[in-house]
Amino acid sequence: MITRETIEEVKNRMDIVDVISDFVSLKKSGQNYKALSPFNNEKTASFFVVPAKGIFKDFSSGKGGDAFTFVMEHEKLSYAEAIRYLAKKYGVEIKEDRTLNESKEEQSEREGLYILMNFAKDYYKNVLTTVEEGQSIGLSYFRERGFNDRTLEKFELGYALEGWENFSNEAIAKGYNKELLEKTGLVVKKEDGSSYDRFRGRVIFPVHNLAGKVIAFGARMLGKEKNQPKYINSPETDIYHKSDVLYGLYQGKNAIRQNDTCYLVEGYTDVISMHQADVENVVASSGTALTENQIKLIRRFTENITVLFDGDSAGIKASIRGINMILESGLNVSVVLFPDGEDPDSYSRKIGTSEFHNFLKRNKKDFISYVVDSFPENIKNDPLKKSNAFISVLESLSLIPDERKRVPYYEMVKNKFDFDLKVVIEETNKIRKKKEKSLNSERTRETLLEAVIESQEPLIKVDPASQIYYQERETIRLLLNYADQSLEQQNLAEFLLHELEDVEFTNAVFKDIYEKFKTAVQNNKTVDSQHFLRDENEAVKKVVSDLIMSRYDTSPHWGDKFHIFIPKEKDVLNEMALSNVLRLKFRVVQKMLEDNLQLVKLADAAGNWDELDKALEMQIGLKKAESELAGSLGIVVAK
């Protein structure tokens, strides 16, 4: 357990503006600072930092607190992990009142993943520079690329030895367990229970999060083995989600902020070579299609992106979708096209640092201008090609949400394709209206659904315990009336019992009935309402008799005369069963949140920091589960 003195020392040294600036580009606003929310995708800044009070408040997500809270929320860390991160940042020695080994045993699994990934990074780095195979193969490759010692250290590059268990044997010898090795993806488990190292005979590129922690690895093959991919990457884990990460952002975020622009390239070596050429404001999507979350990451530091195209048509086509997403997000997009057969890595090494800088400046062109200029002047002479090209340009132009940014391009398009300015503007607006209509239609359906759901929710504070009662009651009602009814792949009883196997019923009568259904299914027997009506327990009989009664009867005149048809429950059992499972779990999680909050308050009042850490970590996990279930149900919950 970290001592209270250590925590106070970290608090005394840390500056909340300095801490948050590692993750967000803050702008001065009077005595405070503001920025776009790092937790939500927004276009108007609603994230504020108040240095005088040492707090932040994000009005779009509802999150707020001190620097510890921000690091915990942003990096998904426990309280103890956030303290360790900030202590390292400010050079505070961690003091604990237990031995190191005891402390390790109590660390969360998530923290264990970070520790193991850091061990792996150090292992691969060491192999690269001290082991003969690493030096002769891995280090030689990096030297051929022109990477110097400073670059090797900056990106913490490494090498994985040939052989099936070199790394795993070393990790196990150092005390890391096999299960955690498998969870990091560093070791692959086979069907027969044996395992092998994922990375073998490859140079290693560690992937860092914004806080500088290693969360994944990319690995390049150097030989010419058949049926082996050139690059392999870590699988997704609890700490690594590839759609939320950009390679090089940790090393380049300050340069991006200072230069107010971000170069976007394709691969690891492109990023590293540009750093070697003193161009540090660069990131890579690492071979995956650009995602909204990655664009959101860049937007924290700049609103200007320059995409560097490899000198081939395939590379350009592959980048168009990502560029359209950037345009749609309201960012400014430029492009630089490299000569045929060249990419940022090869070309920067070919022409040298000074000329590379000049090349980027000379050849930078905003994307819409690039698209317009990509069509030959004589396209005006071919009506069909002219029309297709015109629509293609307007498709991209219409994605820009700000009319003021679209206006300068209207004249350019008019001159290029020889259309009246009025036609250019009208056709662009038609495309935008068509897209907005489609989007609004979807929003309308979502709004109606939310209105129906909210109309069923009480306006006063919900008591989770009472809500659990009603959801347990609904589960038993479905079992009593439709246990043997077929759903998509199983009957209703099997579905409910499987989905709710981790839920403990709180009402004694409902639990008794539920357990009897469970026993019957396990023994391949059938029970129905009559079975329970023969029960000697009067409470059970009363509940069963109430629940097997029909909820409503509709007049036949509704259909015959008024053509109003109410669906029968049997026709919507799939939806009812799934909704019941989600709602019961949702209410159980809410009750756990309420109970755990009391543990947080008690631990804080007692000064029991170990228990407080556990309770806070549990609260974060439960809040995430509540949010996910609420999302599935279409319910809005407080942050």
C-alpha positions in Angstrom: 0.0 0.0 0.0 1.3 3.5 -0.9 1.8 5.6 2.1 -0.2 8.8 2.7 3.0 10.8 2.8 3.8 9.7 -0.7 0.4 10.7 -1.9 0.7 14.1 -0.3 4.1 14.7 -1.8 2.7 13.9 -5.3 -0.2 16.3 -4.7 2.2 19.1 -3.6 4.4 18.7 -6.7 1.8 18.2 -9.4 0.3 20.9 -11.5 -3.1 20.0 -13.0 -2.5 22.1 -16.1 0.8 20.3 -16.7 -0.8 16.9 -16.1 -3.7 17.4 -18.4 -1.6 19.1 -21.1 0.1 15.7 -21.7 -3.2 14.5 -23.1 -5.1 17.6 -24.3 -4.1 20.9 -26.0 -5.3 23.5 -23.5 -6.1 27.1 -24.4 -6.0 30.0 -21.9 -9.5 31.4 -21.0 -9.3 34.1 -18.5 -7.8 32.6 -15.3 -8.7 29.1 -16.5 -8.1 26.9 -19.4 -10.4 25.2 -21.9 -10.3 22.5 -24.6 -12.4 20.0 -26.5 -13.5 17.1 -24.4 -11.1 14.2 -24.3 -14.0 12.0 -23.3 -16.6 12.9 -25.9 -16.5 13.9 -29.6 -17.5 17.6 -29.6 -17.0 20.6 -31.8 -17.4 23.3 -29.1 -15.0 23.3 -26.1 -16.8 22.3 -22.9 -13.8 20.9 -21.0 -12.4 23.4 -18.4 -9.4 23.3 -16.0 -9.4 25.6 -13.0 -5.8 25.9 -11.7 -6.7 27.9 -8.6 -8.8 25.0 -7.3 -6.7 22.2 -8.9 -9.8 20.7 -10.6 -11.2 20.0 -14.1 -14.8 19.8 -15.3 -16.0 18.2 -18.5 -19.6 19.4 -19.1 -20.1 17.1 -22.1 -19.5 13.9 -20.2 -20.2 15.0 -16.6 -16.7 14.0 -15.4 -14.7 16.1 -13.0 -12.2 16.1 -10.2 -8.5 16.6 -9.6 -5.5 15.4 -11.5 -5.7 11.9 -10.0 -9.3 11.6 -11.2 -8.3 12.8 -14.7 -5.5 10.3 -15.1 -7.8 7.5 -13.7 -10.6 8.4 -16.1 -8.5 9.0 -19.2 -6.0 6.2 -18.9 -8.5 3.7 -17.2 -6.1 3.3 -14.2 -6.9 2.5 -10.6 -6.2 5.0 -7.9 -2.9 3.4 -7.0 -1.9 3.2 -10.7 -2.6 6.9 -11.1 -0.5 7.8 -8.1 2.4 5.7 -9.5 2.1 7.4 -12.9 2.1 10.9 -11.4 4.9 10.0 -8.9 7.1 8.9 -11.8 6.3 12.1 -13.8 7.3 14.4 -10.9 10.2 12.3 -9.5 8.6 11.3 -6.3 9.9 8.2 -4.6 7.1 5.7 -3.9 7.1 4.6 -0.3 5.0 1.6 0.7 4.3 0.1 4.1 4.5 -3.5 2.9 7.2 -5.5 1.1 7.6 -5.2 -2.6 6.5 -8.8 -3.2 3.3 -8.3 -1.1 2.6 -5.2 -3.0 3.0 -7.0 -6.4 0.5 -9.7 -5.3 -2.1 -7.1 -4.6 -1.7 -5.2 -7.8 -4.7 -5.3 -10.2 -4.6 -7.5 -13.3 -4.7 -4.4 -15.4 -1.6 -3.0 -13.7 -0.1 -6.5 -14.1 -0.6 -6.2 -17.9 1.3 -2.9 -18.0 4.1 -4.3 -15.9 4.5 -7.3 -18.1 4.4 -5.3 -21.3 7.2 -3.1 -19.9 9.2 -6.2 -19.0 8.8 -7.4 -22.5 9.9 -4.1 -24.0 13.0 -4.1 -21.8 13.7 -7.8 -22.8 13.4 -7.1 -26.6 15.6 -3.9 -26.2 18.3 -5.8 -24.4 18.3 -8.7 -27.0 18.8 -6.1 -29.8 21.9 -4.6 -28.4 23.6 -7.4 -26.3 22.7 -10.7 -27.9 24.6 -11.8 -31.0 21.5 -12.7 -33.0 19.9 -9.4 -32.1 23.0 -7.4 -33.1 23.7 -9.2 -36.4 20.1 -9.3 -37.6 17.9 -6.8 -35.8 20.4 -4.0 -35.1 21.9 -4.4 -38.6 18.4 -3.9 -40.1 17.9 -0.7 -38.1 21.3 0.6 -39.0 20.6 0.0 -42.7 17.5 2.2 -42.2 19.8 4.9 -40.8 18.4 4.8 -37.3 20.9 6.1 -34.8 21.2 5.3 -31.0 19.0 8.2 -30.0 16.2 7.0 -32.3 16.5 3.4 -31.0 16.1 4.6 -27.5 13.4 7.2 -28.3 11.1 4.5 -29.8 12.5 1.7 -27.6 13.0 -0.6 -30.5 14.0 -4.2 -30.0 14.4 -7.7 -31.4 12.7 -11.1 -30.7 14.9 -14.1 -31.0 14.2 -17.1 -33.2 12.9 -20.0 -31.2 9.5 -20.9 -29.8 9.9 -20.1 -26.1 12.9 -17.8 -25.6 10.8 -14.9 -24.2 8.2 -16.9 -22.3 10.9 -18.9 -20.5 12.7 -15.7 -19.5 9.4 -14.2 -18.3 8.4 -17.2 -16.2 11.9 -17.4 -14.7 11.4 -13.8 -13.6 8.1 -14.7 -11.8 5.5 -13.8 -14.4 2.6 -16.3 -14.6 1.7 -18.0 -17.8 -2.0 -16.9 -17.7 -1.0 -13.2 -17.7 1.5 -13.9 -20.6 -1.4 -15.2 -22.6 -3.7 -12.3 -21.7 -1.1 -9.8 -23.0 -0.9 -11.7 -26.3 2.8 -12.1 -26.0 2.3 -15.8 -25.7 -0.1 -17.9 -27.8 -1.9 -20.9 -26.3 -2.5 -23.9 -28.5 -5.4 -26.3 -28.2 -3.3 -29.0 -26.5 -2.5 -26.6 -23.7 1.1 -25.8 -24.8 2.1 -22.4 -25.8 4.7 -20.4 -27.9 6.0 -16.9 -28.3 4.0 -14.7 -30.6 7.0 -12.7 -31.8 10.0 -14.7 -33.2 12.8 -13.7 -35.4 11.4 -10.2 -35.9 12.3 -6.6 -35.1 10.0 -5.1 -32.5 8.2 -1.7 -32.5 6.6 -1.0 -29.0 3.3 0.9 -29.2 2.8 3.5 -26.4 -0.3 5.1 -25.0 -0.4 8.9 -24.4 1.0 8.4 -20.9 4.1 6.6 -22.4 3.2 3.1 -21.2 3.8 0.2 -23.6 0.4 -1.3 -24.5 1.2 -3.4 -27.6 3.9 -4.4 -30.1 4.3 -4.4 -33.8 6.8 -6.9 -35.3 8.4 -7.0 -38.8 9.7 -10.2 -40.3 13.2 -9.8 -41.8 13.5 -13.2 -43.6 11.6 -14.5 -46.7 9.6 -17.2 -45.2 6.5 -18.2 -47.2 3.0 -18.0 -45.8 4.2 -15.5 -43.1 2.9 -11.9 -42.9 5.5 -9.2 -43.2 4.1 -7.5 -40.0 2.2 -9.0 -37.1 0.8 -7.0 -34.2 -0.4 -7.6 -30.6 -4.0 -8.7 -30.4 -6.6 -6.5 -28.6 -6.4 -6.8 -24.8 -7.8 -5.0 -21.8 -5.2 -2.2 -22.3 -4.9 -2.1 -26.1 -7.6 -1.3 -28.6 -6.1 -0.6 -31.9 -8.9 1.7 -33.1 -8.1 4.1 -30.2 -4.3 4.3 -30.7 -2.0 6.1 -33.1 1.7 5.0 -33.3 4.0 7.9 -32.5 1.5 10.2 -30.8 3.2 9.8 -27.5 6.6 10.8 -29.0 5.1 13.5 -31.2 2.3 15.2 -29.3 4.3 18.2 -28.2 5.6 18.8 -31.7 2.0 18.5 -33.1 0.9 21.1 -30.6 3.8 23.5 -31.3 3.5 23.2 -35.1 -0.3 23.2 -35.0 -0.3 20.4 -37.6 -0.1 16.6 -37.7 1.4 14.5 -40.5 -0.4 11.2 -41.0 1.5 8.3 -42.5 1.0 4.6 -42.9 3.6 2.6 -40.9 6.1 2.5 -38.0 9.2 3.1 -40.1 7.6 6.1 -41.8 7.1 7.7 -38.4 10.6 6.9 -37.2 12.3 8.1 -40.4 10.5 11.4 -40.2 11.7 11.9 -36.6 15.3 11.2 -37.9 14.6 14.0 -40.5 13.6 16.3 -37.6 9.9 16.1 -38.4 8.4 15.0 -35.1 4.7 16.0 -35.6 3.8 12.7 -37.2 1.6 9.7 -36.4 0.7 6.5 -38.1 -2.5 4.4 -38.1 -0.2 1.4 -38.4 -1.8 -0.3 -41.4 -5.4 -0.1 -40.1 -8.1 2.1 -41.6 -8.4 5.4 -39.9 -11.1 5.5 -37.2 -13.2 8.3 -35.6 -11.5 7.7 -32.3 -8.1 8.2 -33.9 -9.2 11.5 -35.5 -10.6 12.6 -32.1 -7.1 11.9 -30.6 -5.4 14.1 -33.1 -8.0 16.9 -32.6 -6.9 17.2 -29.0 -3.6 18.7 -30.2 -4.4 20.3 -33.6 -7.2 20.9 -36.2 -4.8 20.6 -39.1 -3.9 17.2 -40.6 -1.6 16.6 -43.6 -1.9 13.1 -45.1 1.3 11.8 -46.8 0.5 9.6 -49.8 2.8 6.9 -51.0 3.5 7.3 -54.7 1.0 4.8 -56.0 -2.7 4.9 -56.8 -3.6 2.1 -54.5 -2.2 4.0 -51.5 -4.2 7.1 -52.5 -7.5 5.2 -52.9 -6.9 3.5 -49.5 -6.6 6.9 -47.8 -9.7 8.5 -49.4 -12.1 7.0 -46.9 -10.0 8.2 -43.9 -9.7 11.7 -45.5 -13.5 11.9 -45.9 -13.9 11.1 -42.2 -11.4 13.8 -41.3 -13.3 16.4 -43.5 -16.6 15.3 -41.9 -15.2 15.9 -38.4 -14.5 19.6 -39.4 -10.7 19.4 -39.4 -8.6 20.9 -42.2 -7.0 18.4 -44.5 -4.0 18.7 -46.8 -2.0 16.1 -48.7 1.5 15.6 -49.9 2.1 13.1 -52.8 5.4 11.4 -53.0 7.1 10.4 -56.3 6.2 6.9 -57.7 7.7 4.1 -55.7 8.6 6.3 -52.7 7.2 6.6 -49.2 8.1 9.0 -46.3 10.6 6.4 -45.0 12.5 5.8 -48.3 12.3 9.4 -49.6 13.5 11.1 -46.4 16.6 8.8 -46.4 17.1 9.4 -50.1 17.1 13.2 -50.2 18.3 14.1 -46.7 16.8 16.2 -43.9 17.0 19.7 -45.3 15.6 18.8 -48.7 12.9 16.7 -47.2 11.7 19.7 -45.2 11.6 21.7 -48.3 9.7 19.0 -50.2 7.0 18.9 -47.6 6.5 22.6 -47.7 6.5 22.9 -51.6 4.2 20.0 -52.2 1.6 20.5 -49.5 -1.9 21.1 -51.0 -5.3 21.2 -49.4 -7.3 18.1 -50.2 -10.2 19.6 -52.1 -7.7 21.5 -54.4 -5.8 18.3 -54.9 -9.0 16.4 -55.9 -10.0 19.2 -58.3 -6.5 19.4 -59.9 -6.3 15.6 -60.2 -8.7 15.8 -63.2 -7.2 16.9 -66.6 -8.3 20.2 -68.1 -9.7 18.4 -71.2 -12.3 16.6 -69.1 -14.7 19.4 -70.0 -14.9 17.8 -73.5 -16.3 14.5 -72.3 -19.8 15.1 -70.8 -20.0 11.8 -69.0 -16.6 11.9 -67.5 -17.1 15.6 -66.6 -20.4 14.8 -64.8 -18.9 11.9 -62.8 -15.8 13.9 -61.8 -18.0 16.9 -60.8 -20.2 14.7 -58.5 -17.0 13.1 -57.1 -15.6 16.5 -56.1 -18.9 17.7 -54.6 -19.2 14.5 -52.5 -16.0 15.4 -50.7 -16.8 19.1 -50.6 -20.2 18.5 -49.1 -18.6 16.7 -46.1 -17.1 19.9 -44.8 -19.6 20.9 -42.1 -18.7 24.7 -42.0 -20.2 26.6 -44.9 -17.6 29.3 -44.5 -14.9 26.7 -45.3 -16.8 25.5 -48.4 -17.3 28.9 -50.0 -13.7 29.3 -51.3 -13.9 26.1 -53.3 -17.1 26.9 -55.1 -15.4 29.2 -57.6 -12.6 26.6 -58.1 -15.0 23.9 -59.0 -17.0 26.3 -61.3 -13.9 27.1 -63.3 -12.6 23.5 -63.5 -15.8 22.0 -64.8 -17.4 25.0 -66.5 -20.6 25.0 -64.5 -22.5 28.0 -63.2 -21.6 29.0 -59.7 -25.3 28.6 -58.7 -25.3 25.0 -59.9 -22.2 24.2 -57.9 -23.7 25.5 -54.7 -27.2 24.0 -55.3 -25.7 20.5 -56.1 -23.5 20.6 -53.0 -26.4 21.5 -50.8 -28.5 18.8 -52.4 -25.9 16.2 -51.4 -25.7 17.6 -47.9 -29.5 17.7 -47.5 -29.8 14.1 -48.7 -27.2 13.0 -46.1 -28.9 15.1 -43.3 -32.3 13.6 -44.1 -30.9 10.1 -43.8 -29.2 11.0 -40.5 -32.3 12.8 -39.1 -34.5 9.8 -39.9 -32.2 7.7 -37.8 -32.1 10.3 -35.0 -35.9 10.5 -35.1 -36.3 6.7 -34.5 -33.8 6.9 -31.6 -35.6 9.9 -30.1 -38.9 8.1 -30.2 -37.5 5.0 -28.6 -35.9 7.1 -25.9 -39.2 8.9 -25.3 -41.0 5.6 -24.9 -38.4 4.3 -22.5 -38.2 7.5 -20.5 -42.0 7.6 -20.2 -41.9 4.3 -18.4 -39.2 5.6 -16.0 -40.3 7.3 -12.8 -39.5 11.0 -12.4 -38.3 10.5 -8.8 -35.1 8.7 -7.8 -35.3 5.0 -8.6 -34.7 2.5 -5.7 -32.5 -0.2 -7.3 -33.7 -2.8 -4.8 -37.4 -2.3 -5.7 -36.5 -2.4 -9.4 -34.6 -5.7 -9.0 -37.8 -7.1 -7.4 -39.9 -6.2 -10.5 -37.3 -7.6 -12.9 -37.0 -10.9 -11.0 -40.8 -11.0 -11.0 -40.8 -10.6 -14.8 -38.2 -13.4 -15.2 -40.4 -15.8 -13.2 -43.5 -14.7 -15.2 -41.8 -15.5 -18.5 -40.6 -18.9 -17.2 -44.0 -19.9 -15.9 -45.8 -19.0 -19.1 -43.2 -19.7 -21.8 -40.5 -21.9 -20.5 -40.7 -24.4 -23.3 -41.3 -21.9 -26.1 -38.6 -21.9 -28.8 -36.5 -18.8 -29.3 -33.9 -18.6 -32.1 -31.6 -21.5 -31.1 -33.0 -22.8 -27.7 -36.1 -22.6 -25.6 -36.8 -19.7 -23.3 -35.9 -21.4 -20.1 -32.5 -22.5 -21.4 -31.8 -18.9 -22.6 -32.8 -17.2 -19.3 -31.0 -19.7 -17.1 -27.8 -19.4 -19.2 -27.8 -15.6 -19.4 -28.6 -15.1 -15.7 -26.3 -17.8 -14.3 -24.2 -15.1 -12.6 -27.2 -13.3 -11.0 -28.3 -14.1 -7.5 -32.0 -13.6 -6.9 -32.9 -11.5 -3.9 -36.5 -12.4 -3.3 -36.9 -15.7 -1.5 -40.0 -16.9 -3.4 -38.7 -16.0 -6.8 -35.4 -17.6 -6.0 -37.1 -20.8 -4.9 -39.1 -21.0 -8.2 -36.0 -20.1 -10.3 -33.8 -22.7 -8.6 -36.4 -25.4 -9.3 -36.5 -24.4 -13.0 -32.6 -24.6 -13.0 -32.6 -28.1 -11.5 -35.2 -29.3 -13.9 -33.3 -28.1 -16.9 -30.0 -29.6 -15.7 -31.8 -32.9 -15.3 -33.5 -32.7 -18.7 -36.9 -32.5 -16.9 -39.9 -30.2 -17.5 -41.7 -28.1 -14.9 -44.7 -25.9 -15.5 -47.1 -23.7 -13.6 -49.2 -26.7 -12.5 -46.1 -28.2 -10.8 -45.8 -25.1 -8.6 -49.6 -24.8 -8.0 -49.3 -28.2 -6.3 -46.6 -26.9 -4.1 -47.4 -26.9 -0.4 -45.8 -23.4 0.0 -48.7 -20.9 0.0 -46.4 -18.0 -0.9 -45.2 -19.9 -4.0 -48.8 -20.8 -5.0 -50.0 -17.2 -4.6 -47.1 -15.8 -6.8 -47.6 -18.4 -9.5 -51.4 -17.9 -9.7 -50.8 -14.2 -10.0 -48.2 -14.5 -12.7 -49.9 -17.0 -15.0 -52.9 -14.7 -15.4 -53.0 -12.8 -18.7 -51.7 -9.3 -18.5 -54.4 -7.9 -20.8 -57.2 -8.9 -23.1 -57.9 -7.0 -26.3 -61.3 -6.7 -27.9 -61.6 -8.5 -31.2 -63.3 -5.4 -32.6 -59.9 -3.6 -32.5 -58.7 -5.8 -35.4 -61.9 -6.4 -37.2 -63.4 -3.0 -37.0 -60.5 -0.5 -36.4 -57.6 -2.5 -37.9 -55.5 -2.1 -34.8 -53.5 -5.1 -34.1 -51.6 -5.7 -30.8 -48.8 -8.3 -31.1 -49.1 -11.3 -28.9 -46.4 -12.0 -26.4 -45.4 -15.3 -28.1 -44.6 -13.3 -31.3 -42.1 -11.1 -29.5 -40.6 -13.5 -27.0 -37.0 -13.0 -28.3 -37.1 -9.3 -27.7 -38.9 -9.7 -24.3 -36.4 -12.3 -23.0 -33.4 -10.3 -24.0 -34.8 -7.0 -22.6 -35.6 -8.8 -19.3 -32.0 -10.1 -19.0 -30.5 -6.7 -19.7 -32.8 -4.9 -17.4 -32.3 -7.3 -14.5 -28.5 -7.1 -14.9 -28.8 -3.3 -15.2 -30.7 -3.0 -11.9 -28.3 -5.5 -10.1 -25.3 -3.4 -11.2 -27.1 -0.2 -10.0 -27.7 -1.8 -6.6 -24.0 -2.9 -6.5 -23.0 0.7 -7.3 -25.1 2.1 -4.5 -23.7 -0.4 -2.0 -20.1 0.1 -3.1 -20.4 3.8 -2.8 -21.0 3.4 0.9 -17.8 1.3 1.1 -15.9 4.2 -0.6 -17.3 6.7 2.0 -16.5 4.4 4.9 -12.9 3.7 3.7 -12.3 7.4 3.1 -13.6 8.4 6.5 -11.5 5.8 8.2 -8.4 6.7 6.3 -8.1 3.1 5.0 -6.3 3.8 1.7 -6.0 0.2 0.7 -9.7 -0.4 1.0 -10.4 2.9 -0.6 -8.3 1.9 -3.6 -10.2 -1.3 -4.0 -13.6 0.4 -3.6 -12.7 3.1 -6.2 -11.5 0.5 -8.7 -14.7 -1.5 -8.2 -16.8 1.7 -8.6 -15.1 2.5 -12.0 -15.7 -1.1 -13.2 -19.4 -1.1 -12.1 -20.0 2.4 -13.7 -18.6 1.1 -17.0 -20.8 -2.0 -16.8 -23.8 0.2 -16.0 -23.0 2.4 -19.0 -22.7 -0.5 -21.4 -26.0 -2.1 -20.2 -27.7 1.3 -20.4 -26.4 1.7 -24.0 -27.9 -1.7 -25.0 -31.2 -0.6 -23.5 -31.2 2.9 -24.8 -31.3 4.4 -21.3 -29.5 7.6 -20.4 -27.7 7.4 -17.0 -25.8 10.0 -15.0 -22.0 10.0 -15.5 
